């Protein structure tokens, strides 16, 4: 549904993105992650036809973004970072205006207007002037206009920015429910949101895609080891050395708490039982033993701090 091939963009002498290539399948929800100025917004603006690429090609819903701009825009619901709204309009008035811009007929517009105001939690605000709305409700209005013409593709730039925790959960659930009916590409700085909402993540750094996969696959690739945290009752300086006598343990490191240790083991091994038996057998007193999961935040930090940038 979305295909980018070799997208490169210069702003004068400044190289913003280079050779960006990826695909998003029909009905898939994919997160676009990266630090500030990494190239996320530039890529999204190229996909929506807002900016031309210096080189490379992009297709959305089967339409070439550069050669079939009008058809591409009709296929996209775009929610920019920081809602671009007409503050002097009422919510209903603004959404009707957006519907007419998209060529919607009266009956279709009335039906979709009722749908999006309900799905985005705007029923009580349709007659409010946009300038009087909180930032959370302004975000909802922006999402409603993106959904209004029922596009096959949604491109959402920071869709939950400015929302309180309850609103974030509501919008996250809404986005998840849109998968299947819509193809969704969203950018976010909230890594748990990407992990809970999206099927895959793309990480961009210094204008280049550095990883594309499911969060759990990226975690396994980067970790290259299983890690356990153990905490014991006794304070014995020989514990780290003795633990490494167990087969398939590759490293033992001090933990964050007193008398705790991080134990790295070979990928695919489950050494919880032999480690517990070893500790109890030595009389050290086993207080805790649990796997240490690598989060998407850890993956993000690893990929965006070690990459050296574009050549």
N, C-alpha and C positions, 0 to 999 in steps of 0.2 A: 504493500500500500504506500509506503514511503521508501524511496531509494535515492541515496546520495552517492555520487561516484567522483572522487578526486576533487572535491570542492576546495577551492583556494580563494582567499580574499585579502587584497591589499587595501589599506587606507593610506594613500600616498606611498611613502617608503615603508610604512609599518605593515608587517605581515601578521594578520589577525588569526587566520586559520590556514592550514596547509594539508592538502591531500586527504580531506575528511571523507570517508566512505563508510556507509552502514545501510542496513535495511531494517524496516519495521513491518512485520507481517500484519495482514488484515485481522482486526480485532484484538491486537496485542497492546499492552500498556507497557511503555518503556520510559525509564527515567534517564534524563540527561544531567550528569553531575560534573562539576568542575569548580575550581576556585574562581574568584573574581578575575575578570579579564582573560579567562581561559579560552573563550571563543563560543560559549553556549548561545548567547543572544545573537551573535553574528550569524551562526548557522541557522537558527530558527527564523531569523529575518530573511535569509536567502530562501528557505523553504516556503515561506509565506508570500514571496514575491515582493517583499518590502525593499530588499537590497539585491542588486545583481552580483553574481559571483564573478571574480576575476577570471577564473577558469574552473572547469569541471561541470558536471550536470546533475540535475535533481529532477525526480518525478514524484508527483503526489497523486494518488488515485488514478494512475495511468496517464496523467498529463505532464508534459514537460513544463517545468516552472518558468523557464525563460521564453519558450516558444508559444506556450498556451497559458499565458498568465491569467486571463479571465476565467477559464475553465478551472484552473488550479485554485483560484481564490474562492470560487463557488463551492469547492469541495472541502474547504478548510473552515473550521471554527477556531479563531485565534484569540487568545486571552493574553495581552501583553503584560509585562511586569509593570506594576503601577497602573491601575485602571485608567484607560483613556476614555473618559465619560464627559457628557455635556452636563455641567453642574446645574444649569438653570432649568433643565427639563425634569419632569416627573418620571418615575421609573417606567410606568406603563407607556407614557409618551415616547420615551427614549427607545424602548424595545420595539414599539410599533415602527418608529423611524428606521431602526436597524433592519427590521423585517422588510420594509419597502425597498431599502437599498439592496437587499438580496433578492428582489423580484418576487416576493411572496404574495399570493393572492389573499383576498380578505378572509375567506373561510379558513385557509391553511394558517394564516397568521393568528387568527383568533384561537384556533386549537393549540398551536404551538406556544402561544403566549401563556395560556393557562397551564400548559405542561411545564414550561421552564420556571415559571414563578413558583409553582408547587415544588418542583424538584430542588430548586435552589433556596427554598425557605423565604420567599419574598411576598407571600400572600398578604401579609399585614403591612407591606411597604409600597405597594404598587402605585399609590397616589402621593407618595412622599417626593419632595424635591430632592434630587440627588445630592445637592450641596449639603443637605441637612443630615445625611446618612453617616453612620460610623464607618470606619475603614473596613470593618468586617462585612458590612452590608454592601459597601461599594464593590468589594471583591465578588460578592454574590451576583451583583448586577452585571459585572464584567463576564462572569462565567455564564450567566443566563444568555447574554447576547451571543456568546460563542456557540451555545447549543441551539439557539433559536431556529435556524434554518435546517436543522437536523443533518449536519455535514457528516460524511463518512470519516473524516480525519479531524481530530482536535489537537491543537498545538497550544500548550498552556505554559506560560512563563511565570514561575513562582506562584502557583494558584492559591496557596494558603498563606501568603505573606499578609500580616496584619490581622490575622484571625486569632481569637482566643482558643484555648485548648479544646473546648467543647465544639467550637465551630470547625476547627481543624479535623476533628474526628468525623464530623458530618460531611465535610467536603471530601475527605479521604474515602469515606464509604461511597459517596456519590460517584467519584472517579472510578472506583473499583467496579461499581455497577454498570458503568458505561462500556467497559471492556466487552468485546464480542460484537456489540452493536456499533461501536466506534473504534477506530484505531487512535490511540492516545500517545502522544509524545509530550512529556512534561519535564521542565527543569525545576530543580529544587536544591536548596542548601540544607534542608532538613533530612539528614540521612536515614533516620528511622522511618520517616514517611515514605521514602523510596523503597526501603526494604519491605514495608508492610503493604504497599500499594501496587508495586510494579513487578512484572514477571522477569524483566531483564533490566540491567543498567548499562549505560555507556558513560565512561569516564573520559573527559577531555582535559588536557593540560598543555599549556603553552601552544594552543592552536592545533593540537594533534590528538586523535583518539588513541588512548593508551590501553583501554580494556573494554570489551563488550561481552557480557555473559550474565547468567543468573548469579545473584549475590552469593549463594552457597558455593558455586563453582569457583568464583573469583577468590573466595576465602580459602578454599582448599589449595588452589594453585599458589597463592602467596605464602600461606602458612608453611607448607611443605613438612609439617610435623603435627602430630596430635599433642595437645598440652593438657596436663592435669595439675590441679592445685591440691596439695596436701598440707595439713596442719597437724602437728603432733604436740603431745603434752610435755615431753622431755626436751631440754635444751642440750643437744649433743653435737659438737662440731664435726663428728665423723659421719653424721647422717648423709650429707650430700655424696660423699665418696662411696659409702656403702651401698646407697641406692643405685649407683651406676653399675653395680655388679649384676643387676637384673638385666637379662637379655632384652634387646630392643629399646632400652632407654638410651637416648642420645645425649641428653644434657640435664643437669639439675641446677636450678638457679634460685637464689633467695626470693621469697615472696614478699608481699607488701606488709603482711602482719608478722609479728614475732612468732618464731618457730613454724613458719610456713615456707613452702618451697613450690616452685614451678618445675614440673617434670616433663620434658619433651620426649616423646616416643615416636617410633617410626609410624608413618601414615598407614592407617588401616589396622593398627594394633589396638587391642583393648586390654590394658594391663592393670585395670582397677583391682581385680581379684588378687593377682600375685603381689601387687604393691601393698594392698591391705594386709595380706597374710605375712609379708616380709616385715612390715612395721609392727604388727601385733606380736609376731614371733620374737622380735628384738626387745619387746617391752617398752616401746617408745610412747605408747598411748595415742591411738588414732582419734583425732578430733574432727577432721573433715577430709573428704576426698571427693573431688568433683571435676568434670571436664571444664576447660576454659575455652569458651567460644570466641572466635575472632569476629568482630562486628564489621558491618559495612563501613563504619567510620574508620576502623583500622585499615581496611583495604584502601579506602580513599586516601588516607594519610600516606600510606606506603607508596601508592602509585603517583601521587602528586608532589611528593617531596624528593623522590629519587630520580624522576625523569629530568633530563637535562635541557629539554626545550627543543625547538625546531631548528633544523640545520639550514 
